């Protein structure tokens, strides 16, 4: 349990997000500011952000953000990438030197496209090939981690308070239609650069406040399908579960939410709509090992939208607000008021009820 001195902090960690339903791009400054009133929910052992729509000039290429422990590791990993991808750009991710951010690894990015000849030989679609490549590097290459791998999006994370991490990565110089953020207060797992949130795979990114008591069961099940949990924190498994349910199993966002935050059997039985009742029974029966238990509030970023979700008992705080074409989500209303002082329709979603916001078709 989170503690500071002798004071118990029952809901450490902070999450926040903003999205423009019109697809209007905004800098990362607003989401950085949102983390400041929630400073005490973090302890400096991890902060991070995900931005969507930030690479319009490379929107057709996968943006691989990577940590390396040495130049030799980077060169070896790059040689491996060239076997399966065309690398159209390779560069340091720009950062600002800050005394608050220390032990900096090599922070690099590649914009890549899978080689069609390789995809034909392996008989894989490109998303599956990229996902397998990410897993292989993270499992087999010591000193190298892929921490972001989607198109036209990117994750930026480090050991530090989130407001410092945002300045470190110069997020005021990026523009995106959607941003998520996290301030970490680790309980059972180490604070290190790869263990900060968001956790990503392809264009899915997850920030999480809480603790997964079902982690071992969830991990054992999802690893049967080629996923590997290597980043030493329970949140990582949520990202892989959602990728599996939505991309592989083709469930909708709402159906995936009904798996990981499944209603109680008694709640299902009381449903008046027989079609809805049958669907919920099927989801609970088909994917029992992917029910996530324990307190959580999560925000899932994806290509064109956000989904916010509490555990079914709502054991972690999360509020939503709106103003104009923007939707704001955060652990505390104070963070929303920083992003938009005149935010309206402030409410706390019910446990297990997803809030799904998508950008108007063709607007980003």
C-alpha positions in Angstrom: 0.0 0.0 0.0 1.3 3.5 -0.8 2.7 5.3 2.2 4.5 8.6 2.7 6.0 8.8 6.1 3.3 7.4 8.4 0.5 8.7 6.2 -1.3 6.2 4.1 -2.1 7.4 0.6 -5.0 5.2 -0.5 -5.1 6.2 -4.2 -1.6 7.1 -5.3 -0.9 7.6 -9.0 -2.4 10.2 -11.2 -4.0 9.8 -14.7 -5.2 12.5 -17.1 -6.2 12.9 -20.7 -7.6 15.4 -23.2 -9.0 14.8 -26.7 -10.5 17.0 -29.4 -13.5 15.4 -31.0 -12.9 17.6 -34.0 -9.4 16.4 -34.4 -7.9 19.8 -33.6 -4.2 19.5 -32.6 -2.9 21.0 -29.4 0.5 21.1 -27.8 1.5 19.0 -24.8 1.6 22.1 -22.5 -2.0 21.7 -21.3 -1.6 18.0 -20.3 1.7 18.8 -18.5 -0.1 21.6 -16.5 -2.8 19.1 -15.6 -0.4 17.0 -13.7 0.8 19.8 -11.4 -2.2 19.8 -9.0 -1.9 16.0 -8.7 1.8 16.2 -7.8 1.4 14.5 -4.5 -0.1 11.4 -6.1 3.4 10.7 -7.5 6.7 10.1 -5.8 9.1 10.9 -8.6 9.7 7.3 -9.7 7.8 7.5 -13.0 6.0 9.9 -15.3 4.9 9.8 -18.9 2.7 10.9 -21.7 1.3 9.6 -25.0 0.4 11.9 -27.8 -1.7 11.0 -30.9 -1.5 12.8 -34.2 2.0 14.1 -33.4 3.8 12.8 -36.5 1.7 13.8 -39.5 4.8 13.9 -41.8 5.5 10.2 -41.0 1.9 9.1 -40.4 2.2 6.0 -42.6 5.2 4.7 -40.7 5.5 3.0 -37.3 7.3 5.2 -34.8 9.5 3.0 -32.6 10.6 4.8 -29.5 13.4 3.0 -27.8 15.7 3.0 -24.8 19.3 1.7 -25.2 21.9 1.3 -22.5 24.8 1.8 -25.0 25.8 2.8 -28.5 26.8 -0.8 -29.3 23.3 -2.1 -28.2 21.7 0.5 -30.5 23.8 -0.5 -33.5 23.1 -4.2 -32.9 19.4 -3.5 -32.6 19.4 -1.4 -35.7 21.0 -4.1 -37.7 18.2 -6.5 -36.6 15.5 -4.0 -37.5 17.0 -3.6 -41.0 16.3 -7.3 -41.6 12.6 -6.7 -41.5 12.0 -3.0 -42.0 12.8 -0.1 -44.2 14.1 2.6 -41.8 13.1 6.0 -43.2 14.4 8.1 -40.3 16.6 7.4 -37.3 17.4 10.0 -34.6 17.8 10.9 -31.0 14.4 11.9 -29.4 15.1 15.6 -28.5 15.3 16.3 -24.8 16.2 19.1 -22.5 18.9 18.6 -19.8 17.3 18.9 -16.4 18.7 18.2 -13.0 15.4 16.5 -12.0 15.9 13.8 -14.7 18.9 11.5 -14.1 20.3 8.2 -15.3 19.2 9.0 -18.8 19.6 6.0 -21.3 20.0 6.6 -25.0 16.5 7.7 -26.1 16.0 7.0 -29.8 13.3 6.8 -32.4 12.9 5.1 -35.8 10.3 5.6 -38.4 9.9 2.3 -40.1 7.8 0.3 -42.6 7.8 -3.5 -42.7 9.3 -5.0 -45.8 6.5 -6.5 -47.9 8.8 -9.4 -48.9 9.2 -10.4 -45.3 5.5 -10.1 -44.6 4.8 -12.4 -47.6 7.4 -15.0 -46.5 6.0 -15.0 -42.9 2.4 -14.7 -44.0 1.7 -12.1 -41.4 -0.1 -8.8 -41.5 2.1 -5.8 -40.7 0.6 -5.1 -37.2 1.2 -8.7 -36.1 4.8 -8.5 -37.5 5.5 -5.2 -35.6 4.0 -6.6 -32.4 6.2 -9.8 -32.7 9.2 -7.6 -33.4 8.6 -5.5 -30.3 8.2 -8.6 -28.1 11.4 -10.2 -29.5 13.5 -7.1 -28.9 12.1 -6.6 -25.4 12.6 -10.3 -24.4 15.9 -11.1 -26.1 18.0 -7.9 -26.4 19.6 -6.9 -23.1 19.7 -3.2 -22.7 17.1 -2.4 -25.4 13.4 -1.7 -24.9 10.8 -0.6 -27.4 8.5 1.5 -25.4 6.3 2.9 -28.2 5.4 1.4 -31.6 2.3 2.9 -33.1 1.7 5.1 -36.2 1.3 8.8 -35.9 1.6 8.6 -32.1 4.3 8.3 -29.5 4.9 7.7 -25.8 7.4 9.7 -23.8 8.3 8.5 -20.3 11.1 8.5 -17.7 11.9 8.3 -14.0 10.7 11.6 -12.5 7.6 13.6 -11.8 5.4 13.9 -14.8 5.6 17.7 -15.1 9.4 17.4 -15.3 9.2 14.5 -17.8 7.0 16.6 -20.1 9.5 19.5 -20.1 12.4 17.0 -20.5 10.8 15.6 -23.7 9.9 19.1 -25.0 6.3 18.2 -25.3 5.4 21.9 -25.7 6.9 21.5 -29.2 4.6 18.6 -30.3 0.9 18.9 -31.4 -1.6 16.1 -31.1 -5.4 15.7 -31.1 -5.2 13.6 -28.0 -2.9 13.3 -25.0 -2.8 11.0 -22.0 -0.6 11.4 -18.9 0.5 9.5 -15.8 2.3 10.2 -12.5 3.5 7.1 -10.8 3.6 6.0 -7.2 4.9 2.4 -7.5 3.9 0.0 -4.8 5.2 -3.5 -5.6 7.5 -2.9 -8.6 10.7 -0.9 -9.3 10.9 2.6 -10.5 12.8 2.6 -13.8 12.5 4.2 -17.2 10.9 1.2 -18.9 8.5 0.7 -16.0 6.9 4.2 -16.2 3.5 4.6 -17.8 2.1 4.7 -20.5 2.5 1.1 -21.6 2.0 0.7 -25.3 1.8 -1.8 -28.1 1.1 -0.6 -31.6 -1.3 2.4 -31.3 -2.7 1.3 -27.9 -1.4 3.1 -24.8 -2.5 2.5 -21.2 -2.1 4.7 -18.1 -3.3 3.1 -14.9 -3.9 4.0 -11.3 -4.3 1.0 -9.0 -3.1 -2.5 -8.5 -3.9 -5.7 -10.3 -4.5 -8.6 -7.9 -5.3 -10.9 -10.8 -1.9 -10.2 -12.5 -0.4 -13.7 -12.4 -3.6 -15.3 -13.8 -3.9 -12.5 -16.5 -0.2 -12.8 -17.4 -0.1 -16.6 -17.7 -3.2 -16.5 -20.0 -2.0 -13.7 -22.3 1.5 -15.1 -22.6 0.0 -18.2 -24.3 -0.7 -16.0 -27.3 2.9 -14.7 -27.8 2.9 -11.7 -25.5 5.7 -11.4 -23.0 5.6 -9.3 -19.8 9.1 -7.9 -19.5 8.8 -4.4 -18.0 8.5 -5.4 -14.3 5.1 -3.9 -13.6 1.5 -5.2 -13.5 0.1 -2.5 -15.8 1.9 -3.9 -18.9 -0.5 -6.8 -19.0 -3.5 -4.5 -19.4 -2.1 -3.2 -22.7 -1.6 -6.7 -24.1 -5.0 -7.9 -23.0 -6.7 -5.0 -24.8 -4.6 -5.6 -27.9 -5.5 -9.2 -27.9 -9.3 -8.6 -27.3 -9.6 -5.7 -29.8 -7.1 -6.3 -32.5 -6.8 -10.1 -32.4 -10.3 -11.2 -31.2 -12.0 -8.2 -33.0 -14.1 -7.2 -30.0 -15.4 -3.7 -29.8 -14.1 -1.3 -27.1 -17.3 -1.7 -25.1 -17.1 -5.5 -25.4 -13.4 -5.5 -24.3 -14.4 -3.4 -21.3 -17.1 -6.0 -20.4 -14.3 -8.6 -20.3 -11.7 -6.8 -18.1 -14.3 -5.1 -15.9 -16.9 -7.8 -16.2 -20.3 -7.3 -14.4 -21.0 -9.6 -11.6 -23.1 -12.7 -12.5 -26.0 -11.3 -10.4 -25.9 -8.1 -12.4 -26.0 -10.0 -15.7 -28.9 -12.1 -14.5 -30.9 -8.9 -13.7 -30.5 -7.5 -17.2 -33.9 -7.1 -18.9 -32.5 -7.1 -22.4 -32.0 -10.8 -23.3 -29.6 -10.1 -26.2 -27.4 -8.0 -23.9 -27.6 -10.6 -21.2 -26.5 -13.4 -23.6 -23.6 -11.3 -24.9 -22.3 -10.6 -21.4 -22.7 -14.2 -20.4 -20.7 -15.2 -23.5 -17.9 -12.7 -22.8 -17.6 -13.8 -19.2 -17.5 -17.5 -20.2 -15.1 -17.0 -23.2 -12.5 -14.9 -21.5 -12.6 -15.7 -17.7 -8.9 -15.4 -17.3 -8.9 -11.8 -18.6 -11.1 -10.4 -15.9 -8.9 -7.8 -14.1 -9.5 -7.7 -10.4 -8.3 -5.2 -7.9 -8.7 -1.4 -7.8 -8.1 0.4 -11.1 -8.8 3.4 -13.2 -7.3 3.2 -16.7 -7.3 5.4 -19.8 -6.7 3.6 -23.1 -5.5 5.8 -25.9 -6.0 4.4 -29.5 -5.9 5.6 -33.0 -8.7 8.1 -33.1 -10.0 8.0 -29.6 -9.8 7.4 -25.8 -11.5 4.9 -23.5 -11.7 5.5 -19.7 -12.7 2.7 -17.4 -12.9 2.0 -13.6 -13.0 -1.4 -12.0 -16.5 -2.6 -11.4 -16.5 -1.5 -7.7 -15.0 1.9 -8.6 -12.2 1.7 -6.1 -10.2 4.4 -7.8 -11.2 8.0 -8.5 -11.8 9.2 -12.1 -13.8 12.2 -13.3 -14.8 13.4 -16.8 -15.6 16.9 -18.1 -16.3 18.6 -21.4 -16.0 22.0 -23.0 -16.7 22.6 -26.7 -15.2 19.8 -28.8 -12.9 18.8 -25.9 -13.3 15.9 -23.4 -11.2 15.9 -20.3 -10.5 12.9 -18.0 -8.4 12.9 -14.8 -8.1 11.4 -11.3 -9.2 14.7 -9.8 -11.5 17.5 -11.0 -8.7 20.0 -10.1 -6.6 18.6 -13.0 -9.5 19.2 -15.4 -10.0 22.7 -14.1 -6.3 23.4 -14.9 -6.8 22.2 -18.5 -10.2 24.0 -18.9 -11.4 26.3 -16.0 -14.9 26.5 -17.5 -15.3 22.7 -18.0 -18.9 21.6 -17.9 -20.8 18.3 -17.3 -18.3 17.1 -14.7 -19.2 13.6 -13.5 -17.6 10.4 -12.2 -18.3 7.4 -14.4 -19.8 4.4 -12.7 -17.7 1.3 -12.0 -17.2 -0.9 -15.0 -18.9 1.6 -17.4 -16.5 2.7 -20.1 -16.4 6.3 -21.4 -15.5 6.1 -25.1 -14.6 9.2 -27.0 -13.8 9.1 -30.7 -12.6 11.8 -33.2 -15.0 12.6 -36.0 -14.3 10.5 -39.1 -11.6 12.0 -41.3 -10.7 14.8 -38.9 -7.1 13.8 -38.1 
